[in-house]
Amino acid sequence: MSETTLAADAVPKKSRFPKAVPFIIGNEAAERFSFYGMRSILTLFLVKQFFNPTGSAALSQQADAHANKLNHLFVMVAYALPFVGGMVADWFTGKYKLILYISMVYCLGHLLLSMFDASLGGFEIGMLVVAIGAGGIKSCVSANVGDQFDAGNQDLLSKVYGWFYFSINAGSMIATVAIPWTYDNIGPKWAFGIPGILMALATLIFFMGRKRYVKVPPQGVNRNNLVFITFYALTHTGQRKPGESLLDVAKGPFDPEKVEGMKAVYRVIAVFFFALAFWAVWDQCLSEWVLYADKMDRVINLGFTKFTILAGQVSTVNTVFLLLFIPIFNYWVYPALDKMGLKTTPLRRLGAGLILTALSFVIIALIHISIDHGGAPSIWWQVFAYMILSAAEVLVSITGLEYAYTHSPKSMKSTMTGIWFLVVSFGNLITASVNGLIEDGGWWAHNLKGANYEWFFVIFIMVFVVVFMFVSPRLKERNYITDPYVENQVIADTNNL
């Protein structure tokens, strides 16, 4: 063998992106366009089309509450199903088949929204079908990205997830500008129809890449999971030995390592409980806040030009602020605070995020007071509230996902992602329930009139903050990334049982 050949062999091969990546990125951008496009006009459409078409002040509170309830129930279903969809894909269908088939259901839901824009019953069925589609594929799409990589190109995985995240934000940003304009200028059929066309395009793009995907086959029903182990432990508490934890009783019938992993899951769930306060209010920026924006002065004067933005377009600034704040917090804010001796631990970030969330609702409450007194406050006040809420999102949402990943063993990371989505679902269930009570009248409708609605949620969040201040110092933290000994020791201990 010549020296030239040896030298060529010694040069490491450059990593290449899997051929499936463009299809996954294109699919995600189109799907997010369809989801956030229809959400940008959903609450406003429900009020104007079905619940208060005449704009009656007497019907305003109940009509808004009814529309908000449906919106949050929609989100609740969409974020409850990723946990189920992930298990179905892992056990029975595999990710590829589930994404493809449920995407077709997703398209059907958009078609129903467009067809039944004048029929509430048909429209509600369409909302349910879209929620099933969006939620059913949610946990599988991001996991499918990782499946395409092997040991030879793992170094490109972070870059691909960067493009994946970019496609999500690009799709949602374009949609929240285009679809409200379509609704205002062309009408609801096209405003709901265009997201359906984009979802059909997303499905087609995904299907076109079918021969290029690495398709991980289903593994069959895995008994060593959160549901089965927890159920067994709860139904066999009488068999616990002195000094054992609740889950230890499951170490006989189930893999002891998995049982130990479940303990880590429940430690993280204790932290997730406090994020519930954030998710109970965050989605209101795409529902209640849109209704307020419709009654505000939406003229934007930049000096050299002046224009009016639509109510559904205001939420676009959330994406802009997120893209700005993520690097600012990671590269400037957190390091600066650390240098000052204020170490930005995940739990401290979460607490600060909850306080900022409450502050954003104080601003919305003041806006609501102005509207109720006949004013038309500048839309810049709502943009200011979005800025604070976006900072809170960086502190709570991104930190929560990071905490779930670093504080759970490898075998439990997918489970934790599903549980995080469940927290989003439960948060929306809380808001939907409050709006349902307002819709029904009585005490809730009387006492949460006007800005009292926002003040209620400010108090709600601050109760969580106060409890968090007492509980957080007692929460046990185990970082499986910075301290791999933790996981190795768990495995060693369970192997000796």
N, C-alpha and C positions, 0 to 999 in steps of 0.2 A: 504493500500500500504506500502511495507516494506521500510526501510531507504535506503537499497541497490538500490532498484528501483528508489527512488527519486534522489539518488546521480547519477545514470546512466543517468536519464532524464536531470539532471542539466548540464551534460557535453555537450558542444556544438558539433554538428556533424562536422566532418572534411569535408571541401569543396572538391569536386571531379571534375575532368575535364569531360566535356561532352563526350560521346562515339563517337561523330562525329569528334572530333578534329584530330585524326590521319589521317583521310581521307582528311580533308581540308589541313593539313600541307603537306601530300604526294602529293596531287594534285598541290599545289602551287609550290613545289620544281621542279616537272616534267615540269610544264608549263613554269616556268622561264628558265629552261634549254633549252626548245624548242625555246623560244623567243630570248634569248641572244646568243644561239648557232648559229642560222642563221644570226643574226646581226653581229657577230664577223667576218664573212667572206663576208658579202653582198657586200660592196663597192668594195673590192678587186676583187671579182668574176665578178661583172658587168664590171669593166674595162678590166680585162684580157680575159673574155669570149666574150664580145659583143662590147665594145667601142674602145678598143685599143689592140687587141690580138697580134699584132706584136711588141708591146712596142715602137712604133714610138715616138720620141721626139717631132715631129711636131704636133702630135695629142694629146699629153699628157694633155695640159691645158683643151681643150674642152672635152676630154674623162673623165678626173677626175671630171670636173664640172657636166657633165651629170650623172655620177654615184652618185655623192654627192647629186644632186637634187632629184633623185629617192629615195635615202635613207631617206632624210629629209621629202619628201612628204609621204613616208611610215610611218614615226614616227608621222607626223602631223595627219594623219588619225587615227592612233592607239590611240593618246591622245585626239582627238576631240570626239571620240565615247563614252567614259565613261559617259559623261554628258547625252547623249541620252540613253545609256544602263541603267543607273540608273533610269531614268524616266519610261522607258518601263517596267522594273522589278517592280517598285513601283505601277504603274498604271494598268498594264495588265497581266503580266505573273507570278510575284513573282520571287525571286532571283534564286531558285533551277531550275526551268524550263529554265530560260534564260541562266544560266551558262551551263546547260547540252546541250541545243540545239545549242548555239553559239560555244561551244567547238567542236561540230561535224563539224561546218563550219570551225573552226580553223584547224582541222585535214585535211580537204579537201584542204585548202590553202597550207599546207606543202607538201601534195601529189603532188599538181600542181608544186611547186618549184622543187621537185625532178624529176618529169616527163619532165618538159620543160627547163632543164638546157642548152639546145642548141637552144631554141626558145625564143627570147626576148619578143614577144607578149604574149605567154603563161606564161612566167616567171613573167611578170608585172601583169597579172591577179592573179597569185598565191600570189604575194606581197600584192595586194589589199585585197584578201580574208583573208590572215593571219592578216593584219591590222584590218580588221573588227572583226575577232575572238578575237584578243588580246585586242582591245579597247572595244568590246562589253561586255566582262565579267569583265573588270578591276575594275569598281566601285562596282560591286556586290560581288566579292570574299572576299575582306576585310570586307565588311559590314556583310556578311554571318557568319563570325567568331563571331562577337558580338551578332548575333541573337541566338547563341547556349547557351548563358548564361542567368541566371535569378538571383533573389535576393540572392539565396542560394550559389552561387559560383562566384559572381562578383569580389571577391578578387583575383581570379585566372586569370582575364581577361588580366592584364598587362603581366603576364608570357606567356600566349598563344600568345599574339601579339609579344612578344620577340622571341618565337619559329617560329612564322609566318615570321618575318623579317629574322631570321636565315635561314629559308628554301629558301627564295628569294635569299639571297646572296650565299648560298651553291649551289643552282641550277645554278646560273649564273657563279659562279667561276669555277665549274667543266666543264661547257659548253665551256667557253672561253679558256680553256686549250685543251679539247678533240676535239672540232669541227674543229679548224684550223689545228690540226694534221691530222684529217681525210681527210680534203680537200687537204692537201699537199701530203699525202701518198696514199690515196685510190681514191679520186676524188670527184667532186661536187655532183653526185647523192647520194652517201652515206652521204656526209657532210650536205646536205639538208634533206636527208631521215631520218637520226637518230633523228634530232629534231622532225620530224613528228611522229616517233615511240614513242618518249617521250611524245608528246602531246596526242597521242592515249592512252598511259598509264595513263596520267593525267586524261583524260576523264573517263577511266575505274575505276580508284581509286575513283573518285568523285561519279560515279554511284553506286559503291559498298556500299557507305555509305548512300544510299537513305532512308533506313528505320530508320536511327539514327538521321537525321537532324531535327532540329526545323525549320519548313517551314512557314515563315510569309506570309500570303496570300496577293495578290495585293489589294490595297485600292481604285482602280478606279482613274479616272482623278481628280487631285487636282488643282483647279483653283488658289489656294493661293500659287503660286510659282513665281519665279523670272521672267520667260518668260511672263506669263499672266499679272502680276502686272505692269511690266515695259512697256509692249505694251499698256496697258490701259492708263497709265500715259502719255506716249508720244503722244497718239492720243486724249487726253482730256486736253491738257495744257491750253486751253482757259478757262476752268472752275475753274482754281486755284484762291483762294482768296488771298488778299494781305497778305504777310508774310508767306505764305505756301511754303513748299518745292515742288519740282517737283512730288515726290511720294505721297504727302498728298492727292492729288485729287482722289487717288484710294481707300481711306479709306471708302468711301460709299459702293461701290459694293464688296469690299474685306475685309477680316478680318483685322481690324486696327492693331492688334498685329503683324500680318505677314508683313504688310506694314512697320512698324517700324523696323522689322527684316531685311527687304530689305535695309533699310538705312545703317545698320551695314555691310551688304554684300558689298555695294558700297564703304564704307570706306576702307574695306579690299582690294577691287579690286584696289583702288588707290595705295596701297602698292604693290600689285601684278604686277602692270604696270612696276615697276622698276625691278622685277624679270624676266621680259621678256628679258632683256639684257642678263641675265645668260643663259636662256633656248635657246636663239638664237645661242649660241655657244657651250653649253655643249655637245650636241650629236655629235659634230664634232670629239670628242675623239674616237667615234666608227665608224667614216667614214673617214674624211680627215686625221686624225692622223695615221690611219691604212695604208693608202697609203704612208705616209712619212716613217713609220716604215719599210716598205718593202724595202726602199732604204738606210737603216741605218745599221751600224755594230751591229748585234744582238747577238754577242758572249758574253756570260756571264761567266766571270772568277772569281770563288769564292776561288781561291787558291788551295783547295784540289780537285776541279773538274771544268771542263769547258764544256759548252754546248751552242747550238744556239737555241734561241726561235724564234717562228714564228711571223710574223707581227700581226696576229689576236689574238695572246695570250697576247700581251703586256697590253691590257686593263684589264687583270685580276688584275693588281696591284691597279686599282681603288677600287675594292671591298676590297682588303687587307687594303689599307689606310683608307677607310671608317670605317671598323671594329675597327681599331686602334684609329682613331681620335674622334669618337663619345664619348667614355668614357674619353679620354684625355681632350677634350674641356669641357665636362659637369662637370667633377670632379676636373680639375686642372686649365685650362686656364680661364674659366669664373669666378670661385671663386677668383682666384689670381688677375684678373683685377678689380673685384668688391672691393676687399680689398684695392687696390691701388687708389680707388676713380673713376676709369673708369668704370662706371656701364654699363654692356653689355646688353643694351635694344635690343629688336628684330630689331628695325630700324638701330641701330649702327652695329649689326651683319650683316645685309643685305648690308649696305654700304661697310663694310670691305670685305665681300664676293665678291662683284663686283670688288673691286680693285685687289684682289687676282686672280680673273678670268682673268682680263686684263693682269696681270703679267705672268700667265701661257701661254698666247698667245704670249707674248714677247719672251719667251723661244722657242716656236714653230716657230716663225718667224726667229729667229737666226739659228735654225736647217734647216729651208727651204733655207735660204741663203747659208749655207754650202753645202747642196745637190745640189743647182743650180750651184755652183762653182766646182762641181765634187767631193766633199768630201763625206765621209761616216761617219758622226758623231756617237759617241757611243750611243747605245739605252738608256744608263743611263740618258742622257739629257732628253729624253722623259719621262722616269720614274720620273725624277725630276718635269717635267711639270705636270704629273699626280698627284704627291704628292700635289702640290699647288692647282690644280683644285679640288682635293678631299677635301682639307681643305675649299675651297670656297663652295663646295657642302654642307658641314655640316653647314656653316654659312648662306647659302641662302636657300637651299631646305628644310632642317629640320626646320630651323627657320620659313620659310614661312608656312609650315604645322602647326607648333605650333601657329603662329600668327593667322592663319585662324580659328583654334579651339578656342583659348582663346578670340578672338575679335568678335565672332559671337554668337548669341543666340542659344539655344539648337535646335530649329526647323530649323536652317539654316546651321548646321554643314555639313550635307551631300551635300548640295548645294555648299558650299565653296570648298569641296574636288573636286567636278566636275569642278568647275571654275579653280582650281589650275591646273588640267590636261589640261584645255583649254589654259592656259598660256603656258604650255609646247608645245602644238600644234601650237599656233601662233608663238612661238619662232622658231620652225622648219620651219614654212611657210616662215619666213623672210630669213632664210639661204637657203632654197630651191629656193626662188625667186632670191637671189643674184647669186647663181650658175646657174640658168636658164639664167640670163642675160649674164654671162660669156660664157656659152655654145653658145649663139647666136652670139657672137663676138662683134665687135664694141667697143665703149668707155670702157665698163666694162672689156672686155677681154684684151684690151690694157693696161689699168691702174691698173688692179688687177693681173698682172703677178707675178709669184713667191711669194716672201714673202710679197708683197704689199697686198695680200689677208689677211694675218694675221694682218698686220698693219691697214687695214681697220676696222677689228673687234675690235682691241685694241681701236681705236678712237671711234668706235660705242659705246663700253662699257663705255668709259670715259665720253662721252657726257651724258649718263644716270647718271653717278656718280656725275657730276657737277650739273645737274638739281636736283638730289636727295638731294644734300647738301642744296639747297635753299628751296626745298619743304618739306623735312622731318620734320623740326621744326614746320611746320604749319599743319601737319597731325594729326587729332584728334584721340586719342586712348581711347578705352573703353574696358577694360578687364572684360569679363563676368564671369571669374573664380575667380579672386582675389577680385572682387567687385560685388558680386551677387546683390547688391542693384540696380545696373544699370538696370539689366533685370527685377527685381521685380518692379522697379519704372515705367519702360516702360509699363509693364502689367497693373499696377494700373492706369496709365494715360489713357491708351487706354480703360480700362473698364469704365472710367468716361465719355467717349465721348458720 
